[in-house]
């Protein structure tokens, strides 16, 4: 049991040390970043830019009835406030 814990600790320390050496230089960091991006695009077939373009907020094709309801709803609280305090 003690040997297993020691082996895991040595493996983790070795991995951390290797990553520290690899990421200590700016050029190596950018090279590693570019390689991970290329592997990601090869595996998934998508870029992060493609994912951002697909994400849209709100209704892309609003109808005039929906817009009118939202407009009326936004004025409701203002009208209630004016009725109460004026």
HELIX and SHEET records of a PDB file:
HELIX    1   1 UNK A    2  UNK A   22  1                                  21    
HELIX    2   2 UNK A   26  UNK A   44  1                                  19    
HELIX    3   3 UNK A   48  UNK A   54  1                                   7    
HELIX    4   4 UNK A   64  UNK A   85  1                                  22    
END                                                                             
